[in-house]
Amino acid sequence: MVARTMVLGWTLVSLMAVAGCASGNQRPTTDASGSKAQTYLTVDNTLPETFQMYVTDGVRKLRMGTAMPLRQTRMLIPSSVIFPAVSLEFLAQPMDNSGPAISERLTINPGENVGLKLAR
């Protein structure tokens, strides 16, 4: 009985040590003020169409905003879909449904500013 308790105790200590080491290797996702770092997408719309922009993590599809024709638009990526090195799909749906949606999958880290160019 004593040997079994000792093995269980060492197993728990080992697991706590591994968990402590793993948590120390993560990049901080906060800025200097202590709030969560914001992540942005800049859409360069080179087309004469207006697009509704969406982001999906494979489970949820969230509307981000509107990309106006022939200009750049900066949009905040919702923090609820941002995790270290997450792969997100961005969808650009024409407002007038004149054609198919444009999609692009990008790997994003918290606090990054990423760009997406809309062209056909």
Phi and psi restraints in degrees (range 20) as a CNS / XPLOR table:
assign (resid 1 and name C) (resid 2 and name N)
       (resid 2 and name CA) (resid 2 and name C) 1.0 -65.4 20.0 2
assign (resid 2 and name N) (resid 2 and name CA)
       (resid 2 and name C) (resid 3 and name N) 1.0 -42.1 20.0 2
assign (resid 2 and name C) (resid 3 and name N)
       (resid 3 and name CA) (resid 3 and name C) 1.0 -63.3 20.0 2
assign (resid 3 and name N) (resid 3 and name CA)
       (resid 3 and name C) (resid 4 and name N) 1.0 -39.9 20.0 2
assign (resid 3 and name C) (resid 4 and name N)
       (resid 4 and name CA) (resid 4 and name C) 1.0 -65.3 20.0 2
assign (resid 4 and name N) (resid 4 and name CA)
       (resid 4 and name C) (resid 5 and name N) 1.0 -41.3 20.0 2
assign (resid 4 and name C) (resid 5 and name N)
       (resid 5 and name CA) (resid 5 and name C) 1.0 -64.7 20.0 2
assign (resid 5 and name N) (resid 5 and name CA)
       (resid 5 and name C) (resid 6 and name N) 1.0 -40.0 20.0 2
assign (resid 5 and name C) (resid 6 and name N)
       (resid 6 and name CA) (resid 6 and name C) 1.0 -65.3 20.0 2
assign (resid 6 and name N) (resid 6 and name CA)
       (resid 6 and name C) (resid 7 and name N) 1.0 -42.7 20.0 2
assign (resid 6 and name C) (resid 7 and name N)
       (resid 7 and name CA) (resid 7 and name C) 1.0 -63.8 20.0 2
assign (resid 7 and name N) (resid 7 and name CA)
       (resid 7 and name C) (resid 8 and name N) 1.0 -43.6 20.0 2
assign (resid 7 and name C) (resid 8 and name N)
       (resid 8 and name CA) (resid 8 and name C) 1.0 -61.8 20.0 2
assign (resid 8 and name N) (resid 8 and name CA)
       (resid 8 and name C) (resid 9 and name N) 1.0 -41.3 20.0 2
assign (resid 8 and name C) (resid 9 and name N)
       (resid 9 and name CA) (resid 9 and name C) 1.0 -62.5 20.0 2
assign (resid 9 and name N) (resid 9 and name CA)
       (resid 9 and name C) (resid 10 and name N) 1.0 -44.8 20.0 2
assign (resid 9 and name C) (resid 10 and name N)
       (resid 10 and name CA) (resid 10 and name C) 1.0 -66.6 20.0 2
assign (resid 10 and name N) (resid 10 and name CA)
       (resid 10 and name C) (resid 11 and name N) 1.0 -34.3 20.0 2
assign (resid 10 and name C) (resid 11 and name N)
       (resid 11 and name CA) (resid 11 and name C) 1.0 -64.2 20.0 2
assign (resid 11 and name N) (resid 11 and name CA)
       (resid 11 and name C) (resid 12 and name N) 1.0 -44.6 20.0 2
assign (resid 11 and name C) (resid 12 and name N)
       (resid 12 and name CA) (resid 12 and name C) 1.0 -63.9 20.0 2
assign (resid 12 and name N) (resid 12 and name CA)
       (resid 12 and name C) (resid 13 and name N) 1.0 -42.4 20.0 2
assign (resid 12 and name C) (resid 13 and name N)
       (resid 13 and name CA) (resid 13 and name C) 1.0 -62.8 20.0 2
assign (resid 13 and name N) (resid 13 and name CA)
       (resid 13 and name C) (resid 14 and name N) 1.0 -41.9 20.0 2
assign (resid 13 and name C) (resid 14 and name N)
       (resid 14 and name CA) (resid 14 and name C) 1.0 -63.2 20.0 2
assign (resid 14 and name N) (resid 14 and name CA)
       (resid 14 and name C) (resid 15 and name N) 1.0 -44.0 20.0 2
assign (resid 14 and name C) (resid 15 and name N)
       (resid 15 and name CA) (resid 15 and name C) 1.0 -63.4 20.0 2
assign (resid 15 and name N) (resid 15 and name CA)
       (resid 15 and name C) (resid 16 and name N) 1.0 -40.0 20.0 2
assign (resid 15 and name C) (resid 16 and name N)
       (resid 16 and name CA) (resid 16 and name C) 1.0 -66.3 20.0 2
assign (resid 16 and name N) (resid 16 and name CA)
       (resid 16 and name C) (resid 17 and name N) 1.0 -37.3 20.0 2
assign (resid 16 and name C) (resid 17 and name N)
       (resid 17 and name CA) (resid 17 and name C) 1.0 -66.2 20.0 2
assign (resid 17 and name N) (resid 17 and name CA)
       (resid 17 and name C) (resid 18 and name N) 1.0 -42.2 20.0 2
assign (resid 17 and name C) (resid 18 and name N)
       (resid 18 and name CA) (resid 18 and name C) 1.0 -65.2 20.0 2
assign (resid 18 and name N) (resid 18 and name CA)
       (resid 18 and name C) (resid 19 and name N) 1.0 -42.6 20.0 2
assign (resid 18 and name C) (resid 19 and name N)
       (resid 19 and name CA) (resid 19 and name C) 1.0 -63.1 20.0 2
assign (resid 19 and name N) (resid 19 and name CA)
       (resid 19 and name C) (resid 20 and name N) 1.0 -39.8 20.0 2
assign (resid 19 and name C) (resid 20 and name N)
       (resid 20 and name CA) (resid 20 and name C) 1.0 -65.0 20.0 2
assign (resid 20 and name N) (resid 20 and name CA)
       (resid 20 and name C) (resid 21 and name N) 1.0 -40.0 20.0 2
assign (resid 20 and name C) (resid 21 and name N)
       (resid 21 and name CA) (resid 21 and name C) 1.0 -67.1 20.0 2
assign (resid 21 and name N) (resid 21 and name CA)
       (resid 21 and name C) (resid 22 and name N) 1.0 -41.9 20.0 2
assign (resid 21 and name C) (resid 22 and name N)
       (resid 22 and name CA) (resid 22 and name C) 1.0 -65.5 20.0 2
assign (resid 22 and name N) (resid 22 and name CA)
       (resid 22 and name C) (resid 23 and name N) 1.0 -40.3 20.0 2
assign (resid 22 and name C) (resid 23 and name N)
       (resid 23 and name CA) (resid 23 and name C) 1.0 -70.6 20.0 2
assign (resid 23 and name N) (resid 23 and name CA)
       (resid 23 and name C) (resid 24 and name N) 1.0 -23.5 20.0 2
assign (resid 23 and name C) (resid 24 and name N)
       (resid 24 and name CA) (resid 24 and name C) 1.0 -76.4 20.0 2
assign (resid 24 and name N) (resid 24 and name CA)
       (resid 24 and name C) (resid 25 and name N) 1.0 -15.4 20.0 2
assign (resid 24 and name C) (resid 25 and name N)
       (resid 25 and name CA) (resid 25 and name C) 1.0 -92.4 20.0 2
assign (resid 25 and name N) (resid 25 and name CA)
       (resid 25 and name C) (resid 26 and name N) 1.0 -1.3 20.0 2
assign (resid 25 and name C) (resid 26 and name N)
       (resid 26 and name CA) (resid 26 and name C) 1.0 -82.2 20.0 2
assign (resid 26 and name N) (resid 26 and name CA)
       (resid 26 and name C) (resid 27 and name N) 1.0 144.0 20.0 2
assign (resid 26 and name C) (resid 27 and name N)
       (resid 27 and name CA) (resid 27 and name C) 1.0 -73.0 20.0 2
assign (resid 27 and name N) (resid 27 and name CA)
       (resid 27 and name C) (resid 28 and name N) 1.0 140.5 20.0 2
assign (resid 27 and name C) (resid 28 and name N)
       (resid 28 and name CA) (resid 28 and name C) 1.0 -67.4 20.0 2
assign (resid 28 and name N) (resid 28 and name CA)
       (resid 28 and name C) (resid 29 and name N) 1.0 141.2 20.0 2
assign (resid 28 and name C) (resid 29 and name N)
       (resid 29 and name CA) (resid 29 and name C) 1.0 -109.6 20.0 2
assign (resid 29 and name N) (resid 29 and name CA)
       (resid 29 and name C) (resid 30 and name N) 1.0 27.2 20.0 2
assign (resid 29 and name C) (resid 30 and name N)
       (resid 30 and name CA) (resid 30 and name C) 1.0 -121.4 20.0 2
assign (resid 30 and name N) (resid 30 and name CA)
       (resid 30 and name C) (resid 31 and name N) 1.0 155.6 20.0 2
assign (resid 30 and name C) (resid 31 and name N)
       (resid 31 and name CA) (resid 31 and name C) 1.0 -91.2 20.0 2
assign (resid 31 and name N) (resid 31 and name CA)
       (resid 31 and name C) (resid 32 and name N) 1.0 -173.5 20.0 2
assign (resid 31 and name C) (resid 32 and name N)
       (resid 32 and name CA) (resid 32 and name C) 1.0 -62.3 20.0 2
assign (resid 32 and name N) (resid 32 and name CA)
       (resid 32 and name C) (resid 33 and name N) 1.0 -27.8 20.0 2
assign (resid 32 and name C) (resid 33 and name N)
       (resid 33 and name CA) (resid 33 and name C) 1.0 -82.7 20.0 2
assign (resid 33 and name N) (resid 33 and name CA)
       (resid 33 and name C) (resid 34 and name N) 1.0 -4.7 20.0 2
assign (resid 33 and name C) (resid 34 and name N)
       (resid 34 and name CA) (resid 34 and name C) 1.0 94.5 20.0 2
assign (resid 34 and name N) (resid 34 and name CA)
       (resid 34 and name C) (resid 35 and name N) 1.0 -4.8 20.0 2
assign (resid 34 and name C) (resid 35 and name N)
       (resid 35 and name CA) (resid 35 and name C) 1.0 -88.8 20.0 2
assign (resid 35 and name N) (resid 35 and name CA)
       (resid 35 and name C) (resid 36 and name N) 1.0 162.0 20.0 2
assign (resid 35 and name C) (resid 36 and name N)
       (resid 36 and name CA) (resid 36 and name C) 1.0 -64.3 20.0 2
assign (resid 36 and name N) (resid 36 and name CA)
       (resid 36 and name C) (resid 37 and name N) 1.0 135.5 20.0 2
assign (resid 36 and name C) (resid 37 and name N)
       (resid 37 and name CA) (resid 37 and name C) 1.0 -64.4 20.0 2
assign (resid 37 and name N) (resid 37 and name CA)
       (resid 37 and name C) (resid 38 and name N) 1.0 136.4 20.0 2
assign (resid 37 and name C) (resid 38 and name N)
       (resid 38 and name CA) (resid 38 and name C) 1.0 -90.4 20.0 2
assign (resid 38 and name N) (resid 38 and name CA)
       (resid 38 and name C) (resid 39 and name N) 1.0 143.9 20.0 2
assign (resid 38 and name C) (resid 39 and name N)
       (resid 39 and name CA) (resid 39 and name C) 1.0 -119.2 20.0 2
assign (resid 39 and name N) (resid 39 and name CA)
       (resid 39 and name C) (resid 40 and name N) 1.0 132.7 20.0 2
assign (resid 39 and name C) (resid 40 and name N)
       (resid 40 and name CA) (resid 40 and name C) 1.0 -122.6 20.0 2
assign (resid 40 and name N) (resid 40 and name CA)
       (resid 40 and name C) (resid 41 and name N) 1.0 151.0 20.0 2
assign (resid 40 and name C) (resid 41 and name N)
       (resid 41 and name CA) (resid 41 and name C) 1.0 -117.4 20.0 2
assign (resid 41 and name N) (resid 41 and name CA)
       (resid 41 and name C) (resid 42 and name N) 1.0 127.6 20.0 2
assign (resid 41 and name C) (resid 42 and name N)
       (resid 42 and name CA) (resid 42 and name C) 1.0 -104.8 20.0 2
assign (resid 42 and name N) (resid 42 and name CA)
       (resid 42 and name C) (resid 43 and name N) 1.0 118.7 20.0 2
assign (resid 42 and name C) (resid 43 and name N)
       (resid 43 and name CA) (resid 43 and name C) 1.0 -98.8 20.0 2
assign (resid 43 and name N) (resid 43 and name CA)
       (resid 43 and name C) (resid 44 and name N) 1.0 120.6 20.0 2
assign (resid 43 and name C) (resid 44 and name N)
       (resid 44 and name CA) (resid 44 and name C) 1.0 -100.0 20.0 2
assign (resid 44 and name N) (resid 44 and name CA)
       (resid 44 and name C) (resid 45 and name N) 1.0 97.0 20.0 2
assign (resid 44 and name C) (resid 45 and name N)
       (resid 45 and name CA) (resid 45 and name C) 1.0 -88.6 20.0 2
assign (resid 45 and name N) (resid 45 and name CA)
       (resid 45 and name C) (resid 46 and name N) 1.0 104.2 20.0 2
assign (resid 45 and name C) (resid 46 and name N)
       (resid 46 and name CA) (resid 46 and name C) 1.0 -91.8 20.0 2
assign (resid 46 and name N) (resid 46 and name CA)
       (resid 46 and name C) (resid 47 and name N) 1.0 5.5 20.0 2
assign (resid 46 and name C) (resid 47 and name N)
       (resid 47 and name CA) (resid 47 and name C) 1.0 -102.8 20.0 2
assign (resid 47 and name N) (resid 47 and name CA)
       (resid 47 and name C) (resid 48 and name N) 1.0 157.1 20.0 2
assign (resid 47 and name C) (resid 48 and name N)
       (resid 48 and name CA) (resid 48 and name C) 1.0 -84.1 20.0 2
assign (resid 48 and name N) (resid 48 and name CA)
       (resid 48 and name C) (resid 49 and name N) 1.0 22.6 20.0 2
assign (resid 48 and name C) (resid 49 and name N)
       (resid 49 and name CA) (resid 49 and name C) 1.0 -115.6 20.0 2
assign (resid 49 and name N) (resid 49 and name CA)
       (resid 49 and name C) (resid 50 and name N) 1.0 154.5 20.0 2
assign (resid 49 and name C) (resid 50 and name N)
       (resid 50 and name CA) (resid 50 and name C) 1.0 -94.6 20.0 2
assign (resid 50 and name N) (resid 50 and name CA)
       (resid 50 and name C) (resid 51 and name N) 1.0 136.6 20.0 2
assign (resid 50 and name C) (resid 51 and name N)
       (resid 51 and name CA) (resid 51 and name C) 1.0 -122.8 20.0 2
assign (resid 51 and name N) (resid 51 and name CA)
       (resid 51 and name C) (resid 52 and name N) 1.0 141.3 20.0 2
assign (resid 51 and name C) (resid 52 and name N)
       (resid 52 and name CA) (resid 52 and name C) 1.0 -87.8 20.0 2
assign (resid 52 and name N) (resid 52 and name CA)
       (resid 52 and name C) (resid 53 and name N) 1.0 130.3 20.0 2
assign (resid 52 and name C) (resid 53 and name N)
       (resid 53 and name CA) (resid 53 and name C) 1.0 -102.8 20.0 2
assign (resid 53 and name N) (resid 53 and name CA)
       (resid 53 and name C) (resid 54 and name N) 1.0 135.0 20.0 2
assign (resid 53 and name C) (resid 54 and name N)
       (resid 54 and name CA) (resid 54 and name C) 1.0 -129.4 20.0 2
assign (resid 54 and name N) (resid 54 and name CA)
       (resid 54 and name C) (resid 55 and name N) 1.0 155.6 20.0 2
assign (resid 54 and name C) (resid 55 and name N)
       (resid 55 and name CA) (resid 55 and name C) 1.0 -127.2 20.0 2
assign (resid 55 and name N) (resid 55 and name CA)
       (resid 55 and name C) (resid 56 and name N) 1.0 140.3 20.0 2
assign (resid 55 and name C) (resid 56 and name N)
       (resid 56 and name CA) (resid 56 and name C) 1.0 -134.3 20.0 2
assign (resid 56 and name N) (resid 56 and name CA)
       (resid 56 and name C) (resid 57 and name N) 1.0 139.6 20.0 2
assign (resid 56 and name C) (resid 57 and name N)
       (resid 57 and name CA) (resid 57 and name C) 1.0 -103.5 20.0 2
assign (resid 57 and name N) (resid 57 and name CA)
       (resid 57 and name C) (resid 58 and name N) 1.0 13.4 20.0 2
assign (resid 57 and name C) (resid 58 and name N)
       (resid 58 and name CA) (resid 58 and name C) 1.0 97.9 20.0 2
assign (resid 58 and name N) (resid 58 and name CA)
       (resid 58 and name C) (resid 59 and name N) 1.0 -17.0 20.0 2
assign (resid 58 and name C) (resid 59 and name N)
       (resid 59 and name CA) (resid 59 and name C) 1.0 -116.1 20.0 2
assign (resid 59 and name N) (resid 59 and name CA)
       (resid 59 and name C) (resid 60 and name N) 1.0 -48.2 20.0 2
assign (resid 59 and name C) (resid 60 and name N)
       (resid 60 and name CA) (resid 60 and name C) 1.0 -113.2 20.0 2
assign (resid 60 and name N) (resid 60 and name CA)
       (resid 60 and name C) (resid 61 and name N) 1.0 150.1 20.0 2
assign (resid 60 and name C) (resid 61 and name N)
       (resid 61 and name CA) (resid 61 and name C) 1.0 -121.5 20.0 2
assign (resid 61 and name N) (resid 61 and name CA)
       (resid 61 and name C) (resid 62 and name N) 1.0 112.8 20.0 2
assign (resid 61 and name C) (resid 62 and name N)
       (resid 62 and name CA) (resid 62 and name C) 1.0 -112.7 20.0 2
assign (resid 62 and name N) (resid 62 and name CA)
       (resid 62 and name C) (resid 63 and name N) 1.0 135.2 20.0 2
assign (resid 62 and name C) (resid 63 and name N)
       (resid 63 and name CA) (resid 63 and name C) 1.0 -77.8 20.0 2
assign (resid 63 and name N) (resid 63 and name CA)
       (resid 63 and name C) (resid 64 and name N) 1.0 132.3 20.0 2
assign (resid 63 and name C) (resid 64 and name N)
       (resid 64 and name CA) (resid 64 and name C) 1.0 -102.4 20.0 2
assign (resid 64 and name N) (resid 64 and name CA)
       (resid 64 and name C) (resid 65 and name N) 1.0 -32.8 20.0 2
assign (resid 64 and name C) (resid 65 and name N)
       (resid 65 and name CA) (resid 65 and name C) 1.0 155.5 20.0 2
assign (resid 65 and name N) (resid 65 and name CA)
       (resid 65 and name C) (resid 66 and name N) 1.0 -163.6 20.0 2
assign (resid 65 and name C) (resid 66 and name N)
       (resid 66 and name CA) (resid 66 and name C) 1.0 -117.3 20.0 2
assign (resid 66 and name N) (resid 66 and name CA)
       (resid 66 and name C) (resid 67 and name N) 1.0 131.8 20.0 2
assign (resid 66 and name C) (resid 67 and name N)
       (resid 67 and name CA) (resid 67 and name C) 1.0 -100.8 20.0 2
assign (resid 67 and name N) (resid 67 and name CA)
       (resid 67 and name C) (resid 68 and name N) 1.0 111.2 20.0 2
assign (resid 67 and name C) (resid 68 and name N)
       (resid 68 and name CA) (resid 68 and name C) 1.0 -75.8 20.0 2
assign (resid 68 and name N) (resid 68 and name CA)
       (resid 68 and name C) (resid 69 and name N) 1.0 156.1 20.0 2
assign (resid 68 and name C) (resid 69 and name N)
       (resid 69 and name CA) (resid 69 and name C) 1.0 -65.0 20.0 2
assign (resid 69 and name N) (resid 69 and name CA)
       (resid 69 and name C) (resid 70 and name N) 1.0 141.5 20.0 2
assign (resid 69 and name C) (resid 70 and name N)
       (resid 70 and name CA) (resid 70 and name C) 1.0 55.6 20.0 2
assign (resid 70 and name N) (resid 70 and name CA)
       (resid 70 and name C) (resid 71 and name N) 1.0 37.0 20.0 2
assign (resid 70 and name C) (resid 71 and name N)
       (resid 71 and name CA) (resid 71 and name C) 1.0 -154.4 20.0 2
assign (resid 71 and name N) (resid 71 and name CA)
       (resid 71 and name C) (resid 72 and name N) 1.0 170.0 20.0 2
assign (resid 71 and name C) (resid 72 and name N)
       (resid 72 and name CA) (resid 72 and name C) 1.0 -97.0 20.0 2
assign (resid 72 and name N) (resid 72 and name CA)
       (resid 72 and name C) (resid 73 and name N) 1.0 141.5 20.0 2
assign (resid 72 and name C) (resid 73 and name N)
       (resid 73 and name CA) (resid 73 and name C) 1.0 -132.3 20.0 2
assign (resid 73 and name N) (resid 73 and name CA)
       (resid 73 and name C) (resid 74 and name N) 1.0 130.1 20.0 2
assign (resid 73 and name C) (resid 74 and name N)
       (resid 74 and name CA) (resid 74 and name C) 1.0 -99.8 20.0 2
assign (resid 74 and name N) (resid 74 and name CA)
       (resid 74 and name C) (resid 75 and name N) 1.0 128.3 20.0 2
assign (resid 74 and name C) (resid 75 and name N)
       (resid 75 and name CA) (resid 75 and name C) 1.0 -128.1 20.0 2
assign (resid 75 and name N) (resid 75 and name CA)
       (resid 75 and name C) (resid 76 and name N) 1.0 140.7 20.0 2
assign (resid 75 and name C) (resid 76 and name N)
       (resid 76 and name CA) (resid 76 and name C) 1.0 -78.5 20.0 2
assign (resid 76 and name N) (resid 76 and name CA)
       (resid 76 and name C) (resid 77 and name N) 1.0 127.4 20.0 2
assign (resid 76 and name C) (resid 77 and name N)
       (resid 77 and name CA) (resid 77 and name C) 1.0 -81.3 20.0 2
assign (resid 77 and name N) (resid 77 and name CA)
       (resid 77 and name C) (resid 78 and name N) 1.0 127.3 20.0 2
assign (resid 77 and name C) (resid 78 and name N)
       (resid 78 and name CA) (resid 78 and name C) 1.0 -55.5 20.0 2
assign (resid 78 and name N) (resid 78 and name CA)
       (resid 78 and name C) (resid 79 and name N) 1.0 131.5 20.0 2
assign (resid 78 and name C) (resid 79 and name N)
       (resid 79 and name CA) (resid 79 and name C) 1.0 -64.8 20.0 2
assign (resid 79 and name N) (resid 79 and name CA)
       (resid 79 and name C) (resid 80 and name N) 1.0 -18.8 20.0 2
assign (resid 79 and name C) (resid 80 and name N)
       (resid 80 and name CA) (resid 80 and name C) 1.0 -68.6 20.0 2
assign (resid 80 and name N) (resid 80 and name CA)
       (resid 80 and name C) (resid 81 and name N) 1.0 -15.5 20.0 2
assign (resid 80 and name C) (resid 81 and name N)
       (resid 81 and name CA) (resid 81 and name C) 1.0 -109.9 20.0 2
assign (resid 81 and name N) (resid 81 and name CA)
       (resid 81 and name C) (resid 82 and name N) 1.0 2.9 20.0 2
assign (resid 81 and name C) (resid 82 and name N)
       (resid 82 and name CA) (resid 82 and name C) 1.0 -98.3 20.0 2
assign (resid 82 and name N) (resid 82 and name CA)
       (resid 82 and name C) (resid 83 and name N) 1.0 122.8 20.0 2
assign (resid 82 and name C) (resid 83 and name N)
       (resid 83 and name CA) (resid 83 and name C) 1.0 -140.0 20.0 2
assign (resid 83 and name N) (resid 83 and name CA)
       (resid 83 and name C) (resid 84 and name N) 1.0 161.9 20.0 2
assign (resid 83 and name C) (resid 84 and name N)
       (resid 84 and name CA) (resid 84 and name C) 1.0 -54.3 20.0 2
assign (resid 84 and name N) (resid 84 and name CA)
       (resid 84 and name C) (resid 85 and name N) 1.0 126.8 20.0 2
assign (resid 84 and name C) (resid 85 and name N)
       (resid 85 and name CA) (resid 85 and name C) 1.0 52.1 20.0 2
assign (resid 85 and name N) (resid 85 and name CA)
       (resid 85 and name C) (resid 86 and name N) 1.0 49.2 20.0 2
assign (resid 85 and name C) (resid 86 and name N)
       (resid 86 and name CA) (resid 86 and name C) 1.0 -89.0 20.0 2
assign (resid 86 and name N) (resid 86 and name CA)
       (resid 86 and name C) (resid 87 and name N) 1.0 142.5 20.0 2
assign (resid 86 and name C) (resid 87 and name N)
       (resid 87 and name CA) (resid 87 and name C) 1.0 -96.0 20.0 2
assign (resid 87 and name N) (resid 87 and name CA)
       (resid 87 and name C) (resid 88 and name N) 1.0 118.8 20.0 2
assign (resid 87 and name C) (resid 88 and name N)
       (resid 88 and name CA) (resid 88 and name C) 1.0 -120.2 20.0 2
assign (resid 88 and name N) (resid 88 and name CA)
       (resid 88 and name C) (resid 89 and name N) 1.0 148.6 20.0 2
assign (resid 88 and name C) (resid 89 and name N)
       (resid 89 and name CA) (resid 89 and name C) 1.0 -107.9 20.0 2
assign (resid 89 and name N) (resid 89 and name CA)
       (resid 89 and name C) (resid 90 and name N) 1.0 130.2 20.0 2
assign (resid 89 and name C) (resid 90 and name N)
       (resid 90 and name CA) (resid 90 and name C) 1.0 -105.6 20.0 2
assign (resid 90 and name N) (resid 90 and name CA)
       (resid 90 and name C) (resid 91 and name N) 1.0 131.6 20.0 2
assign (resid 90 and name C) (resid 91 and name N)
       (resid 91 and name CA) (resid 91 and name C) 1.0 -117.8 20.0 2
assign (resid 91 and name N) (resid 91 and name CA)
       (resid 91 and name C) (resid 92 and name N) 1.0 132.8 20.0 2
assign (resid 91 and name C) (resid 92 and name N)
       (resid 92 and name CA) (resid 92 and name C) 1.0 -114.3 20.0 2
assign (resid 92 and name N) (resid 92 and name CA)
       (resid 92 and name C) (resid 93 and name N) 1.0 109.2 20.0 2
assign (resid 92 and name C) (resid 93 and name N)
       (resid 93 and name CA) (resid 93 and name C) 1.0 -102.5 20.0 2
assign (resid 93 and name N) (resid 93 and name CA)
       (resid 93 and name C) (resid 94 and name N) 1.0 121.9 20.0 2
assign (resid 93 and name C) (resid 94 and name N)
       (resid 94 and name CA) (resid 94 and name C) 1.0 -58.8 20.0 2
assign (resid 94 and name N) (resid 94 and name CA)
       (resid 94 and name C) (resid 95 and name N) 1.0 135.5 20.0 2
assign (resid 94 and name C) (resid 95 and name N)
       (resid 95 and name CA) (resid 95 and name C) 1.0 -61.4 20.0 2
assign (resid 95 and name N) (resid 95 and name CA)
       (resid 95 and name C) (resid 96 and name N) 1.0 -35.9 20.0 2
assign (resid 95 and name C) (resid 96 and name N)
       (resid 96 and name CA) (resid 96 and name C) 1.0 -93.5 20.0 2
assign (resid 96 and name N) (resid 96 and name CA)
       (resid 96 and name C) (resid 97 and name N) 1.0 9.6 20.0 2
assign (resid 96 and name C) (resid 97 and name N)
       (resid 97 and name CA) (resid 97 and name C) 1.0 52.7 20.0 2
assign (resid 97 and name N) (resid 97 and name CA)
       (resid 97 and name C) (resid 98 and name N) 1.0 35.1 20.0 2
assign (resid 97 and name C) (resid 98 and name N)
       (resid 98 and name CA) (resid 98 and name C) 1.0 -78.6 20.0 2
assign (resid 98 and name N) (resid 98 and name CA)
       (resid 98 and name C) (resid 99 and name N) 1.0 -10.5 20.0 2
assign (resid 98 and name C) (resid 99 and name N)
       (resid 99 and name CA) (resid 99 and name C) 1.0 -164.4 20.0 2
assign (resid 99 and name N) (resid 99 and name CA)
       (resid 99 and name C) (resid 100 and name N) 1.0 -178.6 20.0 2
assign (resid 99 and name C) (resid 100 and name N)
       (resid 100 and name CA) (resid 100 and name C) 1.0 -71.7 20.0 2
assign (resid 100 and name N) (resid 100 and name CA)
       (resid 100 and name C) (resid 101 and name N) 1.0 158.8 20.0 2
assign (resid 100 and name C) (resid 101 and name N)
       (resid 101 and name CA) (resid 101 and name C) 1.0 -69.6 20.0 2
assign (resid 101 and name N) (resid 101 and name CA)
       (resid 101 and name C) (resid 102 and name N) 1.0 149.8 20.0 2
assign (resid 101 and name C) (resid 102 and name N)
       (resid 102 and name CA) (resid 102 and name C) 1.0 -100.6 20.0 2
assign (resid 102 and name N) (resid 102 and name CA)
       (resid 102 and name C) (resid 103 and name N) 1.0 131.7 20.0 2
assign (resid 102 and name C) (resid 103 and name N)
       (resid 103 and name CA) (resid 103 and name C) 1.0 -131.3 20.0 2
assign (resid 103 and name N) (resid 103 and name CA)
       (resid 103 and name C) (resid 104 and name N) 1.0 151.9 20.0 2
assign (resid 103 and name C) (resid 104 and name N)
       (resid 104 and name CA) (resid 104 and name C) 1.0 -149.5 20.0 2
assign (resid 104 and name N) (resid 104 and name CA)
       (resid 104 and name C) (resid 105 and name N) 1.0 134.0 20.0 2
assign (resid 104 and name C) (resid 105 and name N)
       (resid 105 and name CA) (resid 105 and name C) 1.0 -102.2 20.0 2
assign (resid 105 and name N) (resid 105 and name CA)
       (resid 105 and name C) (resid 106 and name N) 1.0 128.0 20.0 2
assign (resid 105 and name C) (resid 106 and name N)
       (resid 106 and name CA) (resid 106 and name C) 1.0 -130.2 20.0 2
assign (resid 106 and name N) (resid 106 and name CA)
       (resid 106 and name C) (resid 107 and name N) 1.0 147.3 20.0 2
assign (resid 106 and name C) (resid 107 and name N)
       (resid 107 and name CA) (resid 107 and name C) 1.0 -93.9 20.0 2
assign (resid 107 and name N) (resid 107 and name CA)
       (resid 107 and name C) (resid 108 and name N) 1.0 125.0 20.0 2
assign (resid 107 and name C) (resid 108 and name N)
       (resid 108 and name CA) (resid 108 and name C) 1.0 -121.3 20.0 2
assign (resid 108 and name N) (resid 108 and name CA)
       (resid 108 and name C) (resid 109 and name N) 1.0 142.1 20.0 2
assign (resid 108 and name C) (resid 109 and name N)
       (resid 109 and name CA) (resid 109 and name C) 1.0 -113.5 20.0 2
assign (resid 109 and name N) (resid 109 and name CA)
       (resid 109 and name C) (resid 110 and name N) 1.0 150.4 20.0 2
assign (resid 109 and name C) (resid 110 and name N)
       (resid 110 and name CA) (resid 110 and name C) 1.0 -55.5 20.0 2
assign (resid 110 and name N) (resid 110 and name CA)
       (resid 110 and name C) (resid 111 and name N) 1.0 137.0 20.0 2
assign (resid 110 and name C) (resid 111 and name N)
       (resid 111 and name CA) (resid 111 and name C) 1.0 86.9 20.0 2
assign (resid 111 and name N) (resid 111 and name CA)
       (resid 111 and name C) (resid 112 and name N) 1.0 -4.8 20.0 2
assign (resid 111 and name C) (resid 112 and name N)
       (resid 112 and name CA) (resid 112 and name C) 1.0 -78.2 20.0 2
assign (resid 112 and name N) (resid 112 and name CA)
       (resid 112 and name C) (resid 113 and name N) 1.0 156.4 20.0 2
assign (resid 112 and name C) (resid 113 and name N)
       (resid 113 and name CA) (resid 113 and name C) 1.0 -116.7 20.0 2
assign (resid 113 and name N) (resid 113 and name CA)
       (resid 113 and name C) (resid 114 and name N) 1.0 114.0 20.0 2
assign (resid 113 and name C) (resid 114 and name N)
       (resid 114 and name CA) (resid 114 and name C) 1.0 -114.5 20.0 2
assign (resid 114 and name N) (resid 114 and name CA)
       (resid 114 and name C) (resid 115 and name N) 1.0 156.5 20.0 2
assign (resid 114 and name C) (resid 115 and name N)
       (resid 115 and name CA) (resid 115 and name C) 1.0 -119.7 20.0 2
assign (resid 115 and name N) (resid 115 and name CA)
       (resid 115 and name C) (resid 116 and name N) 1.0 151.1 20.0 2
assign (resid 115 and name C) (resid 116 and name N)
       (resid 116 and name CA) (resid 116 and name C) 1.0 -141.0 20.0 2
assign (resid 116 and name N) (resid 116 and name CA)
       (resid 116 and name C) (resid 117 and name N) 1.0 126.5 20.0 2
assign (resid 116 and name C) (resid 117 and name N)
       (resid 117 and name CA) (resid 117 and name C) 1.0 -104.5 20.0 2
assign (resid 117 and name N) (resid 117 and name CA)
       (resid 117 and name C) (resid 118 and name N) 1.0 126.6 20.0 2
assign (resid 117 and name C) (resid 118 and name N)
       (resid 118 and name CA) (resid 118 and name C) 1.0 -95.2 20.0 2
assign (resid 118 and name N) (resid 118 and name CA)
       (resid 118 and name C) (resid 119 and name N) 1.0 117.8 20.0 2
assign (resid 118 and name C) (resid 119 and name N)
       (resid 119 and name CA) (resid 119 and name C) 1.0 -153.5 20.0 2
assign (resid 119 and name N) (resid 119 and name CA)
       (resid 119 and name C) (resid 120 and name N) 1.0 155.4 20.0 2
